[in-house]
């Protein structure tokens, strides 16, 4: 099948943008492969899940059904950390719930002297993170470990902790169709979406250096609730960072 025929079929199923991305990724496709992709698009599957690729902070990451696709909103978290780390020096970072590894990889690529540990309780997701770490030539800087952010322990302490934890409450009808193809473990949390923050707020003081900071992505309208949780566990709220839409997207705390 020629590229124009493939484009036409894919466009009817998922729109111009989806058709363009897929046909640019795969220059040659059989009729059956095109029909297969068209079916996925009609089911609302994101293009990243189809081509197993998503760009994030100028870097390309492999993604699949076991990982949350990197999202533009999360770049707000990366930018917040980079802006606080202009000075070149040795720093240690912990990424709690790493998924594809996009956050810690982007940070280690953009901050001189940064290295650390990425943890995730999903073994399939951790496998993807390791793949991306290797692909981006970061194996000398990042170690990926199977662990849960509520119980993870470390003999060393970190200058920076980052996390984009699951924060959607079960039954939330605002979840878009594309997110239905992401793993539920990376999206949903108990206690109205606050469970992961409770676990992090309780455990992270054992992991962070006294002058360190923790950076958290949050959902829409969650700032006050998350701040209250962290204050309860002795954290000091520093600031909020807004995403490109002007929404509170990242919270920064210190001990």
C-alpha positions in Angstrom: 0.0 0.0 0.0 1.4 3.4 -0.9 1.8 6.2 1.6 -1.1 8.3 0.3 -3.6 5.4 0.6 -2.4 4.6 4.1 -2.7 8.3 5.1 -6.3 8.5 3.8 -7.4 5.4 5.7 -5.7 6.6 9.0 -7.0 10.1 8.6 -10.6 8.9 8.5 -10.0 6.9 11.7 -8.0 9.2 13.8 -7.6 12.6 12.1 -4.8 14.4 10.1 -2.3 14.6 13.0 -2.5 10.9 13.8 -2.2 9.9 10.2 0.8 12.2 9.6 2.7 10.9 12.7 2.1 7.2 11.9 3.0 7.5 8.2 6.1 9.5 9.0 7.2 6.8 11.5 6.4 3.9 9.2 7.2 4.7 5.5 6.1 1.3 4.4 3.0 -0.5 5.7 1.0 -3.4 4.4 -2.8 -3.1 3.9 -3.4 -5.3 7.0 -1.1 -3.2 9.2 -2.8 0.0 8.2 -6.2 -1.5 8.9 -4.9 -2.7 12.3 -3.7 0.8 13.2 -7.0 2.3 11.9 -8.9 0.0 14.3 -6.8 1.1 17.2 -7.4 4.8 16.4 -11.1 4.3 16.2 -10.9 2.7 19.7 -9.3 5.9 20.9 -5.8 4.6 21.4 -3.2 7.4 21.6 -0.8 7.5 18.7 2.1 7.1 21.1 0.7 3.7 22.1 0.5 2.7 18.5 4.0 3.7 17.4 5.5 3.0 20.9 7.2 6.4 20.9 6.6 9.8 22.7 8.8 12.9 22.8 9.2 14.6 26.1 11.5 17.5 26.9 13.3 17.1 23.6 14.0 13.4 24.2 12.3 10.4 22.6 10.9 7.7 24.9 9.7 4.2 24.3 6.2 3.6 25.7 3.7 0.8 25.7 0.5 -0.4 27.5 2.5 -0.9 30.7 3.4 2.8 31.1 1.8 6.2 31.3 2.6 8.1 28.1 4.8 11.2 29.0 2.6 14.3 28.9 3.4 17.9 28.2 2.0 18.9 31.7 4.8 16.9 33.3 7.4 19.1 31.6 6.4 21.7 34.2 7.9 19.5 36.9 11.1 19.1 34.9 11.5 22.8 34.3 10.9 23.6 38.0 13.8 21.3 39.0 16.1 22.6 36.3 15.5 26.2 37.3 16.6 25.4 40.9 19.8 23.6 39.7 21.6 26.2 37.7 24.9 25.7 39.6 26.9 22.7 38.5 27.6 20.3 41.4 27.1 16.7 42.3 23.5 16.0 43.2 21.5 12.9 43.9 17.9 12.4 42.7 15.2 9.9 43.5 12.3 9.5 41.1 9.3 7.8 42.9 7.1 6.0 40.5 9.3 6.4 37.4 7.1 4.8 34.7 8.9 5.4 31.4 11.7 7.1 33.2 11.0 10.3 31.4 11.3 12.7 34.3 14.6 11.5 35.7 16.1 10.9 32.3 15.2 14.5 31.2 16.7 15.9 34.4 19.9 13.9 34.2 20.3 15.0 30.6 19.9 18.7 31.5 21.5 19.1 34.9 25.3 18.7 35.2 26.4 16.4 38.0 23.0 14.8 38.6 22.6 11.1 39.1 20.3 8.9 41.1 17.7 6.2 41.5 14.4 5.5 39.7 11.8 3.3 41.5 8.5 1.7 40.4 6.4 -1.1 41.8 5.3 -2.2 38.4 7.9 -4.6 37.0 6.7 -4.2 33.4 7.0 -0.4 33.7 10.5 -0.7 35.3 11.6 -2.8 32.3 10.5 0.1 30.0 12.3 2.6 32.2 15.5 0.6 32.0 15.1 0.4 28.2 14.9 4.2 28.0 17.8 4.7 30.3 19.9 2.5 28.1 18.7 4.1 24.9 19.6 7.6 26.2 23.0 6.4 27.4 22.2 7.1 31.1 23.1 3.8 32.6 26.1 5.3 34.3 23.9 7.9 36.0 20.5 6.2 36.7 19.8 3.0 38.6 16.3 1.6 38.2 15.0 -0.4 41.2 11.7 -2.4 41.9 10.2 -0.7 44.9 7.1 1.1 46.2 7.3 4.8 47.1 5.6 4.1 50.4 8.1 1.6 51.7 11.3 2.3 49.8 14.4 2.6 52.0 17.9 3.8 51.1 21.2 4.2 53.0 22.0 7.3 51.0 19.9 10.5 51.1 18.9 12.6 48.1 19.1 16.3 47.2 16.0 16.0 45.0 13.0 13.8 45.0 10.5 14.0 42.1 7.2 12.2 41.6 4.3 12.1 39.3 2.2 9.6 41.3 -1.2 8.2 40.5 -3.7 10.9 41.6 -7.1 10.3 39.9 -9.8 9.1 42.2 -11.7 6.0 41.2 -14.8 6.7 39.3 -13.7 10.2 38.1 -15.6 10.7 34.8 -13.1 13.4 33.6 -10.6 10.8 32.5 -10.3 11.1 28.7 -10.7 8.3 26.2 -6.9 8.1 25.5 -6.1 7.6 29.2 -8.2 4.4 29.2 -5.3 2.8 27.4 -2.8 3.7 30.2 -2.2 1.3 33.1 -4.7 1.9 35.9 -1.9 1.5 38.4 -0.3 4.7 37.0 -3.6 6.7 37.1 -5.8 5.8 40.0 -5.3 6.1 43.8 -7.4 5.4 46.8 -8.6 8.1 49.3 -10.0 10.2 46.4 -6.7 10.2 44.6 -4.6 11.2 47.6 -3.2 7.9 48.8 0.1 8.1 47.0 0.7 11.6 48.4 0.1 10.3 51.9 2.6 7.5 51.4 5.2 9.8 49.9 4.8 12.5 52.6 5.2 9.9 55.3 8.2 8.1 53.8 10.2 10.8 52.0 11.6 12.5 55.1 13.7 9.5 55.6 15.1 9.9 52.1 15.7 13.6 51.6 18.7 15.6 52.8 18.0 18.4 55.2 18.4 21.1 52.5 16.8 19.1 49.8 13.5 19.6 48.0 10.6 17.4 46.8 8.8 18.2 43.5 5.3 16.7 43.0 2.9 16.8 40.0 -0.7 17.2 41.1 -4.1 17.0 39.5 -6.5 19.9 38.9 -7.8 21.3 42.1 -5.6 19.2 44.4 -3.1 21.8 45.7 -4.8 22.6 49.0 -5.4 19.0 49.9 -1.8 17.9 49.0 -0.3 20.8 50.9 -2.4 19.9 54.0 -1.1 16.3 53.8 2.5 17.4 53.6 2.2 20.0 56.3 0.8 17.2 58.6 3.9 15.2 58.1 6.2 18.2 58.9 7.0 19.5 55.4 7.3 23.2 54.6 5.5 24.3 51.5 7.7 26.4 49.2 5.8 27.2 46.0 3.5 26.2 43.3 4.4 26.0 39.6 1.7 26.5 36.9 1.5 24.6 33.6 1.1 26.2 30.2 -2.7 26.3 30.7 -2.2 28.4 33.9 -3.2 25.5 36.2 -1.4 24.6 39.4 0.6 21.6 38.3 3.6 21.2 40.6 4.1 21.7 44.3 7.6 22.1 45.9 8.3 21.3 49.5 11.2 21.3 51.9 11.8 19.7 55.3 
